[in-house]
Amino acid sequence: MINVDDLGLSPAVNEAVLRLAEMQRIQASSFMSFGTIAPDEVAELKRHHIDIGLHFDLTCFAASGGLKRVLFKSYLHGWKQNKIQDAINQQLDLFEDKIGAKPVFVDGHQHVHQFPQIRSVLINTLLRRYDNTIAIRSTKTTQRDIKAKIIHALGGSQLDKFLQSKHIPRNHAFAGIYSFKADRQILEFKWNEWLASASDSGLLIMCHPAIPSKFWTDEIKAARETEWLWLKSEAFALCWQQHQCQKANWQTLLQSLTLQ
């Protein structure tokens, strides 16, 4: 399952998601509900059967501080529980209003959903609102590089245990982590590694494409545009075929886990 993060961040990201959905290159996308999406864009994604989840945010639109500040505050248990709960409910309310449905899954911008304090309030809030019908992204990785291992170490194991104890669905494995400084050749090499690591239990690969545009910018804009060129290419389609990959959405991914 290929998931585009940051839907709603900019028109360039939204267009990349829509065009990749039309090409059947992706199966899911994580929406930042403080961001912008048009009703016709939502309808188009639903027409292509794209799973849309909440990309829970504290470091971008939500402006609760940079990643380091949010991380340190979480590990110091410096959050007021009602502030986190209010942020979660506000973003879920906006999601339902803009998407017209509850999220299929929840993950976190910069993986904040797995941090201490945040993960417990998030899970309990989701259970109250939806029972255990909403999947949550695990960052348990198939990758061997240090960045992927560090991300999972920042609360991923504790999140997985919590999800298991509450019988909340999650993905078996996760990939798509790199420095955002790769050129096309290195990115192609990494995708070959990620796709080769997929198993019968399934693999969720995150990505962050955006079409080239001079009307917006962020710190990984160049990487986003490189990802877009790769994902829409025939070389990507050939890579997918060579690894004999089969498309999965959240429903089929969770069914494969249930059968094992």
Buried (B, 14 or more C-beta within 10 A) or exposed (E): BBBBBBBBBBBBBBBBBBBBBEEEBBBBBBBBBBBBBEEEBBEBBBEBEBBBBBBBBBBBBBEBEEBEEBBEBBEEEEBEEEEBBEBBEEBBEBBBEBBEEBBBBBBBBBBBBBBBBBBBBBBBBBBEBEEBEBBBBBBBBBBEEEEBBEBBEBBBBBBBEBBEEEEBBBBBBBBBBBEBEBEEEEBBEBBEBBBEBBEEEBBBBBBBBBBEBEEEEBEBBBBBBBBBBBBBBEBBBEBBEEBEBEEBBBEEBBEBBEEE
